[in-house]
Structure formats: C-alpha cells, structure tokens
C-alpha cells in the first residue's frame, strides 16, 4: 500500500509540474505588459500581480463572461490587502484548457485595463470583502 501511495504522489508531482509550467508559459505568451507572477516550487496555485488600477470587480465579470474563474487575492486577507493580485489554480484544468483559459483571461484583462479608471492621487480607500 505504501509503495502504491508513493507512486501516486510521484505521478501527481509530474502531472502538476507539467500543468504549472504550461500555465506559466501561457501567462508569458498571452498576458499584457505589467503583469507579473510567481513560478511556485510546490502547491496548486500561481499568484499574479496585475497592473496598478485594474478594476478587479470588472475583471471578475469579464472573465466570467469568457468562462474563466480566478480568486482575487484580497479574498485571503481581512484588511483588503493584495487587491491587485489574483490566484490561479493550475491543477483543476486539463492541459488543453490551460492555454485557452489564460488567453481568455488575458483578453478580459486587456478589456478591463482599457476601461479601468486609475485612482487619482490622494484617493485612499480600500475594499473589504464580506466573508
């Protein structure tokens, strides 16, 4: 039983590493300038930092309209920090879905950035998620 478990874990490591690499490659290919992300050593998610002023609520709507989901980074903080970050899961999608999903998300982000109004100097407010 233990040996079978170790084989399964190694199989999942290989599969998830391939999905992580594909998502990072897709981000590199499709994301607009100004977006940065990590290449995690482990785990199930890639965290991306969006350009300043991106309207997260608008991006969520546009991405959903494209059939793509992500979690805003601010959902993980009680004080609204990380409001310009998103968490992307690379384990739940197939190898065929990852590039298309990132392409669609990138398209939604480009549209959002065109429509977002950057905050004026001195605008100091924060969004707090209701949990």
C-alpha positions in Angstrom: 0.0 0.0 0.0 2.8 2.4 0.9 4.6 1.8 -2.3 1.5 2.5 -4.3 0.9 5.7 -2.5 4.5 6.9 -3.3 3.9 6.0 -7.0 0.7 8.0 -7.0 2.4 11.0 -5.3 5.2 11.0 -7.9 2.6 10.7 -10.7 0.8 13.8 -9.4 4.1 15.7 -9.0 4.9 15.1 -12.6 1.4 16.0 -13.8 1.1 19.2 -11.7 4.6 20.3 -12.7 3.6 20.0 -16.3 0.4 22.0 -15.7 2.3 24.6 -13.7 4.9 25.0 -16.5 2.2 25.2 -19.2 0.3 27.9 -17.2 3.5 29.9 -16.7 4.3 29.6 -20.4 0.7 30.6 -21.3 1.0 33.6 -19.0 4.2 34.6 -20.7 2.6 34.2 -24.1 -0.7 36.0 -23.5 -0.6 38.4 -20.6 -0.2 42.1 -21.3 2.8 44.0 -20.1 2.8 44.9 -16.5 1.5 41.6 -15.2 4.0 39.5 -13.1 3.6 36.1 -11.5 5.5 33.6 -9.5 6.6 30.1 -10.6 5.8 28.1 -7.5 8.1 25.3 -6.3 5.1 23.4 -4.9 1.4 23.8 -4.3 -1.5 24.2 -6.6 -1.7 28.0 -7.5 0.1 30.7 -9.3 -0.2 34.2 -7.9 -0.2 37.0 -10.4 0.2 40.8 -9.7 -1.9 43.0 -12.1 -1.0 46.5 -13.2 -2.0 49.2 -10.7 -5.5 50.5 -11.2 -7.0 47.3 -12.7 -10.7 47.2 -11.7 -11.0 43.7 -10.0 -14.8 43.7 -10.0 -14.9 44.5 -13.7 -12.2 41.8 -14.4 -14.2 39.2 -12.5 -17.3 39.9 -14.6 -15.4 40.0 -17.9 -13.5 36.8 -17.0 -16.8 35.0 -16.0 -18.2 36.1 -19.4 -15.3 34.4 -21.0 -15.9 31.2 -18.9 -12.9 31.7 -16.8 -12.6 31.9 -13.0 -10.0 33.0 -10.6 -9.8 34.2 -7.0 -8.9 37.8 -6.2 -6.0 38.0 -3.8 -7.9 40.3 -1.4 -10.2 37.3 -0.5 -7.3 35.9 1.5 -6.9 39.0 3.7 -9.2 40.5 6.2 -8.0 44.0 5.5 -8.2 44.1 1.7 -4.5 43.7 1.0 -3.4 42.1 -2.2 -6.2 43.9 -4.1 -4.2 43.8 -7.3 -3.4 40.1 -7.2 -5.1 37.0 -8.4 -4.7 33.4 -7.6 -4.9 30.9 -10.5 -5.3 27.2 -9.9 -3.4 25.1 -12.4 -4.4 21.6 -11.0 -8.1 21.6 -11.9 -7.9 22.3 -15.6 -6.7 20.0 -18.3 -3.6 20.6 -20.4 -5.8 21.6 -23.3 -7.8 24.0 -21.2 -4.9 25.9 -19.6 -3.7 27.9 -22.6 -7.2 28.7 -23.7 -8.2 29.8 -20.2 -5.2 32.1 -19.9 -5.8 33.5 -23.3 -9.4 34.3 -22.4 -8.3 35.8 -19.0 -5.7 37.9 -20.8 -8.3 39.2 -23.2 -10.6 40.0 -20.3 -7.7 41.8 -18.5 -6.9 43.9 -21.6 -10.5 45.0 -21.9 -10.6 45.7 -18.2 -7.4 47.8 -18.3 -8.9 49.9 -21.2 -12.0 50.6 -19.1 -10.4 51.0 -15.7 -10.0 54.5 -14.3 -6.8 54.7 -12.4 -7.2 56.1 -8.9 -6.4 59.8 -8.6 -3.5 60.9 -6.5 -4.7 61.0 -2.9 -7.6 58.6 -3.3 -7.1 56.4 -0.3 -9.8 53.8 0.1 -9.9 50.1 0.5 -12.3 47.3 -0.5 -13.1 44.8 2.2 -14.6 41.5 1.2 -17.7 40.3 3.0 -17.0 36.9 4.3 
